Amino acid sequence: MKVKFFASIRDCAGVKEDTVAFSGTVGELLQFLSKRYGDSFRKAVLAGDQVSDRVIILVNGRNIVHLAGTDTVLGEEDEVSIFPVVAGG
């Protein structure tokens, strides 16, 4: 699957995107990516074992809030995008 990182999340991961051989849920993917990219990535995307309220995660362009959250099951062909929440006006 393809995983894309944006803005400060990209800085934490050190890459713009990655292709990973992974099957499981969004929550399991975040744990996997945290091991791969280290503590700064983990702190940016997770609050304990939950998704931080400072990130937005899309699966194939759909926010996981409108799917099954971190229990959303991922397939090999899926594209996951991880964004920091941006505020402004």
C-alpha positions as CSV (number, residue, x, y, z in Angstrom):
1,M,0.0,0.0,0.0
2,K,1.1,3.6,-0.5
3,V,1.4,5.9,2.5
4,K,1.7,9.6,2.0
5,F,2.9,12.1,4.6
6,F,2.2,15.8,4.6
7,A,3.7,18.9,6.2
8,S,5.2,18.3,9.7
9,I,4.3,14.6,9.5
10,R,6.5,14.4,6.5
11,D,9.3,16.0,8.5
12,C,8.9,13.3,11.2
13,A,8.9,10.5,8.7
14,G,11.7,11.9,6.7
15,V,10.0,10.8,3.4
16,K,7.2,12.2,1.3
17,E,5.7,8.8,0.7
18,D,6.4,5.1,1.3
19,T,5.2,1.8,-0.1
20,V,4.7,-0.8,2.6
21,A,3.7,-4.4,2.5
22,F,1.1,-4.4,5.1
23,S,-2.3,-5.8,5.9
24,G,-4.4,-5.0,8.9
25,T,-6.2,-2.0,10.4
26,V,-5.3,1.7,10.4
27,G,-4.4,1.5,14.1
28,E,-2.0,-1.4,13.4
29,L,-0.5,0.5,10.5
30,L,0.2,3.5,12.7
31,Q,1.9,1.3,15.2
32,F,4.0,-0.3,12.4
33,L,4.9,3.1,11.0
34,S,5.8,4.4,14.5
35,K,8.3,1.5,14.8
36,R,9.7,2.3,11.4
37,Y,10.0,6.1,11.8
38,G,10.7,6.4,15.5
39,D,9.6,8.5,18.5
40,S,9.1,11.8,16.7
41,F,6.6,10.2,14.3
42,R,4.9,8.4,17.1
43,K,4.4,11.6,19.1
44,A,3.1,13.4,16.1
45,V,0.4,10.8,15.2
46,L,-0.5,9.0,18.3
47,A,-1.7,10.0,21.8
48,G,-1.0,6.8,23.7
49,D,-2.5,4.0,21.6
50,Q,-5.1,6.3,20.0
51,V,-4.8,8.6,16.9
52,S,-3.9,12.1,18.0
53,D,-6.5,14.8,17.6
54,R,-3.7,16.7,15.8
55,V,-3.8,14.5,12.7
56,I,-6.2,13.6,9.9
57,I,-6.0,10.2,8.3
58,L,-7.5,9.5,4.9
59,V,-7.9,6.1,3.3
60,N,-8.4,6.4,-0.4
61,G,-9.4,10.0,0.1
62,R,-12.0,9.3,2.9
63,N,-11.5,10.5,6.4
64,I,-11.3,7.5,8.8
65,V,-13.8,9.3,11.0
66,H,-16.4,8.5,8.4
67,L,-15.2,4.9,8.0
68,A,-14.5,2.6,11.0
69,G,-11.9,4.8,12.6
70,T,-8.7,3.0,13.6
71,D,-10.5,-0.3,13.0
72,T,-10.7,0.5,9.2
73,V,-9.3,-2.6,7.4
74,L,-6.7,-1.8,4.8
75,G,-5.9,-3.7,1.6
76,E,-2.8,-3.9,-0.5
77,E,-4.1,-1.4,-3.1
78,D,-5.2,1.3,-0.6
79,E,-3.6,4.7,-0.3
80,V,-3.3,6.2,3.2
81,S,-2.6,9.9,3.7
82,I,-1.6,11.4,7.0
83,F,-2.0,15.2,7.5
84,P,-1.5,17.4,10.5
85,V,-4.5,19.4,11.5
86,V,-4.1,23.0,10.2
87,A,-5.9,25.9,11.7
88,G,-6.1,29.4,10.3
89,G,-8.3,32.0,8.9
